[in-house]
């Protein structure tokens, strides 16, 4: 009855209560991605945790779901393992509600996971492969593939191709199927416009991203972080430094939740710039130092390594007066 009335979560609950694990797992395999894109991560996690390991390992679609959950929770270490299992697992049902193939879905998630760990070159390789594999123009996963590729191209330094890919992701979006990908793509588009000095267009795109964030229940999700960084930088350019600082701090907080290394470093650098512009150069040192530490943990941070390097080469602010010999001794100690 619940299934017939579109109440998927309730149907899974009753199927499990009645001992019909096959029915429950089939429903979860068909609907987990839609629920994830509606912000219902805990619901999806509850479904997956209710199934014995042999049920998950016996269905490639559920292995992909475990990988997707790992990405959403920032559990970088478990994602690749579940993607490998997905490609090795059987597909017990011909009913598909995803990409054209399991390989295409796995490659899309590999792109996302690698970019989040700061491995830009390998993420770019997987991203281009994902576009080749997912050729169905009607598939919601096509949007996810373009969004993942666009974000990766941004960090590789190819702004033009990145913008094209991100626009493709937004153009191909479908309600309830691609919310996370589209919000993330819009955030990167906004940052691209800020870096060109096109502040009005950046603000328009930020407004679009954040309105979707509110509408879909992602107000506490790290996917909006780049949009917040873009707005913070716009506010800073307009001279509204206290508001800009607060937004940049919020972006740093959110990126920590998602464990997206390169986005965290980028947000930290933006925060440091705004703090320094507000007149507190000393307070900018700590976030810049943390950004460097984050970048050092990235296998290949792309253009971010050059940006951090430029920060390191900034001249130190001039002191009001020379330190005494005793003061220098204390500093050395």
Beta strands, then each sheet from edge to edge (+ up, - down):
end
